[in-house]
């Protein structure tokens, strides 16, 4: 299995030490600036600025660049799968994972059955 692109929920569950994510702890966390922004906001609300800054500093060097191509593909994916209720951020992250040959790691059941997805539920 190729390395993973972690969506926000996967990173949160690793931080929370959810045992379902134990097998991913040793993996390098690769993500996007959009996911890191969601994580920052989540931690700011739930844990405070100190934790938000800590994780921002840990992960800011592990970001894949967001491309125009990936955004357009993501919006096509989102439009095609309207009934799945996929978020903008997750669609962009999924398409960036595909573009970089990474497996998209998520808990979002809306991605069930899509190629290149590892779903943790």
N, C-alpha and C positions, 0 to 999 in steps of 0.2 A: 504494500500500500504506500502511495506517495506521501510525502509530508502533508501536514494539514494547514488549512487556513481556518482559524478559529473564529466563529461568530461571537458576538458579545455574550450570549447566554452560556456558551462553553467556557469562556474565560471566567465569568462570574461563578460558575459551578466549581471550577478548579480553585478559585480563591476561597470558596466556602468549604472546600475539601469534601465535596460530594463523592462518595465511594464509587458511583457510576463512572466517574472520570479518572479513577486511579490509573488506568492504563495509559492516560495521556499526559500524566504529570512530567514524564521524562522527555516529552516531545517539545521541540522549540515552538513557542507560540508565535505564529505568523498571523497577522491580522491587517486591517486597514485603518486609516485615520478616522473613518466614520465609526467603526466599531470602537476604537479607542475613545472617541468622543462620547459615545453612548456609555461606555464603561466609566469614564470620568464623571459623567453626570450621575450615574447610578451610585457610585461610591461617594460622591459629594453629598448626595441626599441621605444615604444610609449610614455612612461611616465617617464622613467629614473630609475636609480638604487635605489633611495629612495623608490619608490612605489614597485619595484620588491622585495626589502628586506622586506618591510612591510608585503606584502602578503605571502612571504615565511615564515616569522616568525609566521604569523597567522595560516597558514595551515599545517606547517610541523609536527604538532602533530596529524593530522587527516588522516594519510596515511595508506593504507592497504599494506601489504608486497606483493611484486611481487614474484610469485612462478614459478618454472620451469614448473610445470603442466599447469598453466594458460598461459604461453607463448606458449607452444606447442599447446594447444587447440586454442589459438588465431590465430596461423599460419594456423591451419586446417580451421578455420572459414574464414580467409582471402582468402585462396586458393579456398575454396568452393564457395565463393561469389566474385570472381574476378571482375565481371561486376559492382559491387556496389562501387568500388573504396574506400574501407575501409582502413584507415591508421593502421599502426603497433600499435601506441599508443592507438588508440581507440579500436582496437580488444583486446589488452591485458586488457584494462580497463573494457571492456564489460565482458570478461571471469572472471575477478576478482570479478566483481559485482555478477555474477551468482554463483561463488564459495562461496561468503559470504552472499548470500541471499538478496542482495541489488538490487534495481531497477536502471538501467543505464539511467541517465539523459543526453540527448544530443539533439543537433539541427541537427545532421548529418542524412539526409534523407536516407542514405545508410543502416541505421539500421531499417528502416520501416518494420514492420511485424515480427521482431524477438522477441522472448519471453523475458520478463523482461526488456523491453525498454519503457521509457517515452520520447516521441519525442515532443520538443517544437519548433514550426515553426511560 
